[in-house]
């Protein structure tokens, strides 16, 4: 059985658990939208701790708490109810569908964000403009509950409220695509991390991938072990490969780069540069790990 509580997330159980009704597995993305900012008048982001306290301890907040609160700027996640319980972030009118229960799971995610929020002096018009830290782990956990990577009623940018799709289809439904609801959030959402959707990466994600390639692929000294480290770099890549669900088989130019590798001893500075890039965005490393591992395994076997 998948984990009821997301691994790595802070658990703040508010109780009030109740089963869902069964049916197609769903995920519902929201944004907190706790301030109304504009391009002309951006406003500071509300602190993460404020929203944790609201959903986790305030009686009014508990009545509308999602499954998880996600901070896309830091990657922090707090979970308030287990995955197999309904949460209460959707409006549920009398009669019709029981929105918060309409699936084997109906996992609701509140991203800490509102349009034109300001963080560290920078204004973010859309959620996808943020670093989206923690998204790969959050997506992997939601996938484990059978929610497929698809938007039956359309992506947040142009979704509709098709009640038939809601009743019969599994996948991601933006708050703006849920029957009986009148909110239009989250307005945008990060792309699913699959080898087929490289083109959906944000410009920042694409730049991070390019930077990782530039550091990672000129070197082939994967037997290098840092001081006090029990495994070599190749073993680390094999671990990443085993955990990865989406290898970048079709990443442009990747095969030619790997074929052009020459065995070279890594310097400490090179190892540090690689480690910094991977630590900054491990999801990008996982996207290329499987292909790298296959190539290197073949070389080591010869």
C-alpha positions in Angstrom: 0.0 0.0 0.0 1.3 3.5 -0.8 2.3 5.8 2.1 -0.7 7.4 3.8 1.6 10.2 4.9 4.0 11.6 2.4 7.6 10.6 3.1 9.7 13.7 4.0 6.7 15.9 4.8 5.9 17.3 8.2 2.9 15.6 9.8 0.4 17.8 11.5 -2.6 15.5 11.9 -5.8 17.5 12.5 -7.9 14.4 12.9 -11.4 14.4 11.4 -10.6 11.6 9.0 -13.3 10.2 6.8 -13.2 7.8 3.8 -13.7 8.8 0.2 -16.5 7.4 -1.9 -14.3 5.4 -4.4 -14.0 5.9 -8.1 -11.3 7.5 -10.3 -8.3 8.7 -8.4 -7.9 12.5 -8.4 -5.6 15.2 -7.3 -6.8 18.8 -6.9 -4.2 21.7 -7.0 -5.0 25.0 -5.3 -3.1 28.1 -4.4 -3.6 29.8 -1.1 -4.3 33.2 -2.7 -4.4 34.9 0.7 -3.6 38.3 -0.7 -4.8 40.2 -3.8 -1.7 41.7 -5.4 -1.3 43.1 -8.9 1.5 43.8 -11.3 1.3 47.4 -10.3 1.2 46.6 -6.6 3.0 43.3 -5.7 2.8 42.2 -2.1 5.1 40.0 0.2 4.3 36.3 0.4 2.5 35.3 3.5 4.9 33.2 5.7 4.6 29.4 5.4 4.3 29.1 9.2 1.2 31.3 9.1 -0.6 29.0 6.8 0.6 25.9 8.7 -0.9 27.3 11.8 -4.1 28.3 10.0 -4.8 24.9 8.5 -3.4 22.9 11.4 -4.6 24.7 14.5 -7.2 27.4 13.7 -10.7 25.9 13.9 -11.8 27.9 10.8 -8.8 26.8 8.9 -9.2 23.1 9.8 -12.7 23.2 8.2 -11.1 24.0 4.9 -7.7 22.2 5.3 -6.2 20.4 2.3 -4.2 17.2 2.5 -0.9 19.1 2.1 0.5 22.6 2.1 3.4 23.0 -0.3 5.9 25.8 -0.3 7.3 25.9 -3.9 10.0 28.4 -2.8 11.7 26.1 -0.2 10.2 22.7 -0.9 8.6 22.4 2.6 5.5 20.3 2.8 3.1 19.8 5.8 0.4 17.2 5.7 -2.8 17.5 7.7 -4.8 14.3 6.9 -3.8 10.9 5.4 -4.2 10.3 1.7 -7.1 7.9 2.0 -9.2 10.4 3.9 -11.2 13.2 2.3 -10.0 16.8 3.0 -12.2 19.8 2.9 -10.7 22.4 0.5 -13.5 22.1 -2.1 -17.0 23.6 -1.9 -19.6 20.8 -1.7 -23.1 21.9 -2.3 -26.2 19.9 -1.4 -26.9 17.1 -3.8 -24.7 16.4 -6.9 -21.2 15.1 -6.5 -19.5 14.9 -3.1 -16.5 16.8 -4.4 -14.1 16.2 -1.5 -14.8 12.4 -1.6 -15.3 11.7 -5.4 -12.6 9.2 -6.0 -10.5 6.4 -4.5 -8.4 9.3 -3.3 -9.0 13.0 -3.8 -5.6 14.4 -2.8 -5.7 18.2 -2.4 -2.6 20.4 -2.6 -2.5 24.0 -1.5 0.6 25.7 -3.0 1.7 28.7 -0.9 1.4 31.3 -3.6 -0.7 34.2 -4.9 -0.1 36.1 -8.2 2.5 38.9 -7.9 3.8 37.8 -4.6 7.2 39.0 -3.6 10.0 36.7 -2.2 13.5 37.9 -1.6 12.9 41.1 -3.6 11.6 39.3 -6.7 8.0 39.3 -7.9 6.4 36.1 -9.2 3.3 36.5 -11.5 2.6 32.7 -11.8 3.2 29.6 -9.8 5.3 28.1 -12.6 7.7 31.1 -12.3 8.7 30.0 -8.8 11.5 27.4 -8.2 8.8 24.7 -7.7 11.1 23.0 -5.1 9.7 19.8 -3.8 7.5 19.2 -6.8 9.2 15.9 -8.0 8.8 14.3 -4.6 5.2 15.5 -4.3 4.3 14.3 -7.8 5.9 10.9 -7.1 3.8 10.4 -3.9 0.6 11.4 -5.7 1.4 9.0 -8.6 1.8 6.2 -6.0 -1.9 6.6 -5.2 -2.9 5.9 -8.8 -3.4 9.5 -10.0 -2.3 9.6 -13.6 -0.4 12.4 -15.2 -3.3 13.9 -17.1 -5.7 16.9 -16.9 -9.2 15.5 -18.0 -10.8 19.0 -17.8 -7.7 20.8 -19.1 -4.7 22.4 -17.6 -5.2 25.3 -15.1 -4.6 27.9 -17.8 -7.6 26.9 -19.8 -9.7 24.4 -17.9 -13.4 23.8 -18.0 -15.9 22.3 -15.5 -17.0 19.2 -17.4 -19.1 17.2 -14.9 -19.0 14.0 -17.0 -15.1 14.0 -17.0 -15.1 14.7 -13.2 -17.3 11.6 -12.6 -15.5 9.2 -14.9 -11.9 10.2 -15.4 -8.9 9.9 -13.2 -6.2 12.6 -13.1 -5.5 16.2 -12.0 -8.4 18.6 -11.8 -7.6 22.2 -11.0 -9.8 23.9 -8.5 -11.2 25.9 -11.4 -12.3 22.6 -13.1 -14.3 21.1 -10.2 -18.1 21.1 -10.3 -20.0 23.1 -7.7 -17.0 25.4 -7.2 -16.5 29.0 -8.4 -12.7 29.6 -7.8 -10.4 29.7 -10.8 -7.1 28.9 -9.1 -4.4 27.7 -9.4 -4.0 29.5 -12.8 -0.8 27.6 -13.6 0.9 24.4 -12.3 4.3 22.8 -12.9 4.6 20.2 -15.7 4.6 16.5 -15.0 8.1 15.2 -15.0 8.2 12.7 -17.8 10.5 12.1 -20.7 7.7 13.0 -23.1 7.2 16.5 -21.6 10.7 18.0 -21.8 9.2 20.9 -23.8 6.9 21.8 -20.9 9.8 22.7 -18.6 9.9 26.3 -17.4 12.8 28.4 -18.7 14.4 28.3 -15.3 14.2 24.5 -15.3 15.6 24.3 -18.8 18.5 26.5 -17.8 19.2 24.3 -14.7 19.3 21.2 -16.9 21.7 23.0 -19.3 24.0 23.9 -16.4 23.9 20.4 -15.1 24.9 19.0 -18.5 27.8 21.4 -18.8 29.3 20.3 -15.5 28.4 16.7 -15.5 29.2 15.4 -19.0 32.8 16.5 -19.6 34.0 14.0 -17.0 34.0 10.2 -16.7 35.9 9.5 -13.5 32.9 7.9 -11.8 35.1 5.6 -9.6 36.0 8.7 -7.6 35.1 8.6 -3.9 35.1 11.7 -1.8 37.0 11.6 1.5 35.0 9.6 4.0 32.4 8.6 1.4 31.8 4.8 1.2 30.4 4.7 -2.4 31.7 6.0 -5.7 30.0 8.4 -8.0 28.8 5.6 -10.3 27.1 3.9 -7.4 25.3 7.1 -6.6 24.1 7.3 -10.1 22.8 3.7 -10.0 20.8 4.6 -6.9 19.3 7.6 -8.6 18.5 5.5 -11.6 16.6 2.9 -9.5 14.5 5.7 -8.0 13.9 7.5 -11.2 10.6 6.9 -13.0 11.4 9.2 -16.0 14.7 8.9 -17.7 15.5 11.5 -20.4 15.9 9.0 -23.3 15.0 11.7 -25.8 17.1 14.5 -24.4 18.6 16.2 -27.5 22.3 15.5 -27.9 22.6 13.4 -24.8 23.9 10.2 -26.5 26.5 12.0 -28.4 27.8 13.7 -25.3 28.0 10.4 -23.4 29.7 8.7 -26.4 32.3 11.5 -26.4 33.3 11.0 -22.8 37.0 10.4 -22.0 38.2 8.8 -18.8 39.6 11.6 -16.6 40.3 11.8 -12.9 38.1 14.3 -11.2 39.6 17.1 -9.2 38.1 18.1 -5.8 36.8 21.3 -7.4 35.0 19.3 -10.2 33.4 17.0 -7.7 32.2 20.0 -5.6 30.8 21.6 -8.7 28.9 18.5 -9.7 27.6 18.0 -6.1 26.4 21.6 -5.9 24.4 21.2 -9.2 22.8 18.0 -8.2 22.0 19.2 -4.7 20.4 22.3 -6.2 17.9 20.3 -8.2 18.1 16.5 -7.8 15.1 16.0 -10.1 17.2 17.1 -13.1 19.8 14.5 -12.1 17.2 11.8 -12.0 15.9 12.7 -15.4 19.3 11.8 -16.9 20.4 9.1 -14.4 19.0 6.0 -16.2 20.6 6.8 -19.5 23.9 7.7 -17.9 23.8 4.5 -15.8 23.2 2.3 -18.9 26.1 3.9 -20.8 28.5 3.7 -17.9 27.5 0.2 -17.0 28.4 -0.9 -20.5 31.8 0.8 -20.3 32.6 -0.7 -17.0 31.7 -4.2 -18.2 34.2 -4.0 -21.0 
